[in-house]
Amino acid sequence: MNFKRLSKEKKQQLIITTVVTLLCLAGWGFGLIRYQYRSLGELSGAKLSSEKKLEQMRNTVKQADRIATDFVDAKKTLAEMESDIASGDLYSWMISTMRRFRASYKVEIPSMGPLGAVADVNLLPNFPYKQTSINVNGTAHYHDLGRFIADFENQFPHVRLMNLSVDLDNGGSEPEMIAFRMEVVALVKPNAS
């Protein structure tokens, strides 16, 4: 087809048709095709994310034996730590523990109050253990009492000495003696008998 032979009207129609065709192609390119490329990019990103998750799952499955071994070790460690938590006759446990520990210190504990009720731990919510307490009265030198308290709490991490009050023991025969009162709070296994 010879463009020079066409009439002016036909040339205009051909140019308009070409321009409209190019505009339509450009519209499709920017509208539909560009949208498809963006969708492909998002799918590619989702595919990479899924592949990373799959790899993490495969690694977890590979480590299942190690995790099971760690669980058994943690269970054994917990059982060892629970071995000296109060259980059974709680009053007897508290008194015998205090007297056995006190034997190597210059601390006199002539009286221990009645055992408090076994209750939920009031420091942490949803804690799997219960707690009980007993009031203890006694006398000691200031430094002996400090050493006794520090060593007791270090040896029994599941027992706390709380509400300590100290007074000068003016009625005692030894100078520099102090009278003390404290509450001994111990964790209790909830299903121990």
Secondary structure, 3 states (H helix, E strand, C coil): CCHHHCCHHHHHHHHHHHHHHHHHHHHHHHHHHHHHHHHHHHHHHHHHHHHHHHHHHHHHHHCHHHHHHHHHHHHHHHHHHHCCCECCCHHHHHHHHHHHHHCCCCEEEEEEEEECCCEECCCCCCCCCEEEEEEEEEEEEHHHHHHHHHHHHHHCCCEEEEEEEEEECCCCCCCCEEEEEEEEEEEECCCCC
